[in-house]
Amino acid sequence: MEAHKSFNELASIADSCQLIGALVSLGTMNRIIPHRMTYTDPNDPQAKKPRITELLPREHMRVTPTGFYIFQVEQSKGKTQLWLIGVVCLMFFFLLFRVWPDWLKQGVWYLSWYTLVFLIATAIIRAIVWFAIFHIGIDFWIFPNYFIDSDNIFDSFWPLISLDVREDMLDVRMLFVRVASAIAIFYGA
């Protein structure tokens, strides 16, 4: 492992096996094999993509190019149970909407309404600002990741702005289109 300064360029299968061997020796990865009771013949075509596997003991973990390897991360059961209790309580909270007090119903209504207004107004404003600045050959976006599909909602609002020079900034045809568009906007066409 000391021979490699960086694992960014794994040139051969032997380099990959060396990396996996280091991860197995650190206990980060483990080797699994097809379950021996289910797949009695190792040459069986179904054993190439097994549905049921078993973990090899540490002393039998030999790294080969055709082996199956997994990252095994154990999560505490207490944290999982807290998440389960929290999700069940949240489900009951929303399922019992009819028995909420009026002030809570009204608060959820206002929160939903103003969030929707903010999202739609932001989409319209960012399009108007982009279109206005487009005429000088620059791509300027407020919330450039606004419409990305991400697991985290906050990814849509970061970075706040982006500024890029367009490739067609000095193109004669695009210059004509920009000038014609600016004149049409100015004269209200």
Secondary structure as the mmCIF struct_conf table of DSSP 4:
data_model
#
loop_
_struct_conf.conf_type_id
_struct_conf.id
_struct_conf.beg_label_comp_id
_struct_conf.beg_label_asym_id
_struct_conf.beg_label_seq_id
_struct_conf.end_label_comp_id
_struct_conf.end_label_asym_id
_struct_conf.end_label_seq_id
TURN_TY1_P TURN_TY1_P1 GLU A 2 ALA A 3
BEND BEND1 LYS A 5 LYS A 5
BEND BEND2 PHE A 7 ASN A 8
BEND BEND3 SER A 12 SER A 12
HELX_RH_AL_P HELX_RH_AL_P1 ILE A 13 LEU A 26
TURN_TY1_P TURN_TY1_P2 GLY A 27 GLY A 27
BEND BEND4 THR A 28 THR A 28
STRN STRN1 MET A 29 PRO A 34
TURN_TY1_P TURN_TY1_P3 ARG A 36 THR A 38
TURN_TY1_P TURN_TY1_P4 PRO A 42 ASN A 43
HELX_RH_3T_P HELX_RH_3T_P1 PRO A 45 LYS A 48
BEND BEND5 LYS A 49 LYS A 49
BEND BEND6 ARG A 51 ILE A 52
STRN STRN2 THR A 53 LEU A 55
HELX_LH_PP_P HELX_LH_PP_P1 LEU A 56 PRO A 57
HELX_RH_3T_P HELX_RH_3T_P2 ARG A 58 HIS A 60
TURN_TY1_P TURN_TY1_P5 PRO A 65 THR A 66
STRN STRN3 PHE A 68 PHE A 71
HELX_RH_AL_P HELX_RH_AL_P2 LYS A 77 LEU A 95
TURN_TY1_P TURN_TY1_P6 LEU A 96 LEU A 96
HELX_RH_3T_P HELX_RH_3T_P3 PHE A 97 VAL A 99
BEND BEND7 TRP A 100 TRP A 100
HELX_RH_AL_P HELX_RH_AL_P3 ASP A 102 PHE A 134
TURN_TY1_P TURN_TY1_P7 HIS A 135 GLY A 137
STRN STRN4 ILE A 138 ILE A 142
BEND BEND8 PHE A 143 PHE A 143
TURN_TY1_P TURN_TY1_P8 PRO A 144 PHE A 147
BEND BEND9 ASP A 151 ASN A 152
HELX_RH_3T_P HELX_RH_3T_P4 ILE A 153 PHE A 157
BEND BEND10 PRO A 159 LEU A 160
STRN STRN5 ILE A 161 VAL A 165
TURN_TY1_P TURN_TY1_P9 GLU A 167 LEU A 170
HELX_RH_AL_P HELX_RH_AL_P4 VAL A 172 PHE A 186
TURN_TY1_P TURN_TY1_P10 TYR A 187 GLY A 188
#
